[in-house]
Amino acid sequence: MMFKVDPLSIFIAAGVIFFSIATFIYSFGFMREHPRRRGYYFYLILTSLVSLATALTNNLILFAGLWGFLGLTLYLLININGEIAVPAAKKTLIIIGGTDALMLLGIAMVYSLSGSWQMDKIKLDFTTAPSIFAYIFILCAAFAKAGAMPFHTWVPDCAQNSPGPVAAFLPASLDKLLGIYLIVRLTFGMFKMSAGLSLIFMVLGAVTILSAVMMALVQHDLKRLLGYHAVSQVGYMILGLASANPIGIAGALFHMANNAIYKSCLFFCAANVEKKAGSQDLDKLGGLAKFMPVTYISALIASLAISGVPPFNGFFSKWMIYQGVIIKAREVGPAAGSVVLICLVAAMFGSALTLASFVKLLHAVFLGVLPSSLENKKIEEKGMGMKIVPLFLALLCLLSGIFAYKIPFKYLFVGAELKYPGIWNASLASLLIGLGLFIGLVIFRLKQIRPVFRQEQAYVGGEPAPRDETRVSGTQFYETIKQFGPLKGIYLRAEAGVFDIYEQGKNLTFAIGKFLQYLHNGVLPTYLVWTLLGMLGLFLVLVR
């Protein structure tokens, strides 16, 4: 059976169709004047169809072929932006392609162990070394596609240099859906998760959350900041899956869908800003809320959702993941339970840091003072699709949070036995939050009747200072973090590429090349010496 339809594959296929349609509608306005728009739409259609087939296939050989083809379309879509995107596209192709090669090796090992190519007929455990390595090799491909550490470094580069719709379509939505889909299929279908693997996953998820959000805090590029958050959110999904209980797994899948919604919304909003303001540098942005109100409202709602603020969908799925982790801590022994609770604290702290970084983003882009470089630039929201799509996704962030029990769970998790150790009333909480916002708005309006502030010219040394020299840029938020104790060294190493698997692999390859270049110097006597040493080595081996 080449294809199989089950609740998980239907869930992923529905997500592929939904985000493909949303990206198409948005792209009609964004890509209208792009010189490579015809190739872009062709690659977009191709990627959508192949992604759909990947989610529905049940044959490992076909799955590997479709999965590898998506790496090629990802490379082509990033390259739509021309020369500026070439390094990011090459890096993406090498990381994705390298892990795809590992996946092929893992699939061959799975076949040798199980004797089947059908994914639903494979049931392996970790009792032998080949099964462990087969799992790890395939898992590497899933981690790379999802953007999980240590194969995550292509995501920020892709987000920064690819067209806005591409960033919203791939690292924000489709790649997350397919990457997490493969992890679920692999871990709970083809293999059986062990207690040790569960604990390793939890630690990896917590490290992914914290390290990626710490990098997002200090970014000056709008889309690169969002790229690091795309990595950070994968950590929550891994954490939920590692709990290995129904509520944690359901929370991870729900968070996967939620992340695709608000992350796509944020990338679309960033694309709007880049298109209209002509920059994605946070230092050169500010005060755009009054010129782009729809984009601002959409970005505000999506920022609250990704930060886990109730009553938005991000809070609901994180709440489920936290409950799954708490159940896991109760099930394991005291020593392992302590590790699990540390991972829980790290995840909650990561949510706080996420909110802090989006305060920076919203201030730098939409609030604050308009920079002088944008004073004479005509900034206005045009293109119905470019406004409707982000606003619709933002509305979904709200509705799927308030009505999560009645809508998503009724259709997505049919038959799932979800036992909540803690529950909250979404409707009541939403009503109280709305009431608080209304009272705040009334107070704000009353203050406007009798203004209590005034605007004055800023002076430096007794002379009027240019506005750009005195305005507070959002990039100044949290800059001191990079100078704080041990974090300084970590940030310096991160900027130098020490934690980048691509950079380290490239350095190792060049080092081996230099060594071989040193050996092959073109001098004939040297070659004769190496030949004699080789013959001597073979002789010693054969004699034994």
Secondary structure, DSSP 8 states (H G I E B T S, - for coil): --B---HHHHHHHHHHHHHHHHHHHHHHHHTTT-TTHHHHHHHHHHHHHHHHHHHHB-BHHHHHHHHHHHHHHHHHHHGGGGGGGHHHHHHHHHHHHHHHHHHHHHHHHHHHHHS--BGGG--B-SSSHHHHHHHHHHHHHHHHHHT-TTS-THHHHHHHHS-HHHHHHIIIIIHHHHHHHHHHHIIIIIB---HHHHHHHHHHHHHHHHHHHHHHHT--BHHHHHHHHHHHHHHHHHHHHHT-SHHHHHHHHHHHHHHHHHHHHHHHHHHHHHHHHS--BGGG----TTT-HHHHHHHHHHHHHHTT-TTSHHHHHHHHHHHHHHHHHHHS-HHHHHHHHHHHHHHHHHHHHHHHHHHHHHHHHTSS---GGGTTS------HHHHHHHHHHHHHHHHHHHTTTTTHHHHHSTT-----SS---HHHHHHHHHHHHHHHHHHHHHHHHS--------EETTEE--HHHHS--GGGTTGGGGGSHHHHHHHHHHHTTTT-HHHHHHHHHHHHHHHHHHH--S-HHHHHHHHHHHHHHHHHHHH-
